[in-house]
Amino acid sequence: MLRIILITGASNGIGYQTALKLAVENNIVIAVARNKKKLEELREEATKKNSSAQLHILPFDLSI
């Protein structure tokens, strides 16, 4: 089943690992975090593990 999933805090830790796993499993993942460079590294790692991974990055600060 194809799912569209939004992950916040995706630049490190649990958010990073969750986004990576879900993207590699052929879900559409929207990864949100402040650090654009780390998000780009996440996307690169996902496409190395699965060339058809659909991981979209959204550099954005959700803090108040």
MOUR-V563796 format. One record per residue. N is the residue number from 1. RES is the residue in three letters. PHI is phi in degrees with one decimal (none if undefined). OMEGA is omega as a letter, one per 20 degrees, with the letter a starting at -180 (NA if undefined). D_FIRST is the distance of its C-alpha to the first C-alpha in whole Angstrom. Layout:
n=(N	N)
res=(RES	RES)
phi=(PHI	PHI)
omega=(OMEGA	OMEGA)
d_first=(D_FIRST	D_FIRST)
This chain:
n=(1	2	3	4	5	6	7	8	9	10	11	12	13	14	15	16	17	18	19	20	21	22	23	24	25	26	27	28	29	30	31	32	33	34	35	36	37	38	39	40	41	42	43	44	45	46	47	48	49	50	51	52	53	54	55	56	57	58	59	60	61	62	63	64)
res=(MET	LEU	ARG	ILE	ILE	LEU	ILE	THR	GLY	ALA	SER	ASN	GLY	ILE	GLY	TYR	GLN	THR	ALA	LEU	LYS	LEU	ALA	VAL	GLU	ASN	ASN	ILE	VAL	ILE	ALA	VAL	ALA	ARG	ASN	LYS	LYS	LYS	LEU	GLU	GLU	LEU	ARG	GLU	GLU	ALA	THR	LYS	LYS	ASN	SER	SER	ALA	GLN	LEU	HIS	ILE	LEU	PRO	PHE	ASP	LEU	SER	ILE)
phi=(none	-81.1	-126.6	-107.5	-127.8	-104.1	-117.4	-96.2	67.1	-84.3	-85.3	-164.6	63.6	-62.5	-62.0	-63.2	-64.2	-66.1	-61.1	-62.7	-60.8	-68.0	-67.7	-65.4	-84.5	68.5	-96.5	-89.3	-115.6	-109.4	-98.4	-117.3	-167.8	-77.0	-90.6	-63.1	-61.3	-67.7	-65.9	-64.3	-64.2	-61.3	-61.8	-63.1	-64.2	-63.1	-73.2	-68.0	-78.8	-151.0	-62.5	-100.5	-61.4	-111.0	-115.3	-104.7	-105.4	-137.0	-70.2	-159.6	-99.3	-91.9	-73.3	-92.0)
omega=(r	r	r	a	r	r	r	a	a	a	r	r	a	r	r	a	r	r	a	a	a	r	r	r	r	r	r	a	r	a	a	r	r	a	a	a	r	r	r	r	r	r	r	r	r	a	r	a	r	a	r	r	r	r	a	a	r	r	a	r	a	a	a	NA)
d_first=(0	4	6	10	12	16	18	22	24	22	26	26	26	23	21	22	20	17	17	17	15	12	13	14	10	9	8	11	14	17	19	23	26	30	30	29	30	28	25	26	26	23	21	24	23	19	20	22	20	17	19	15	15	14	16	19	22	24	27	28	30	29	32	35)
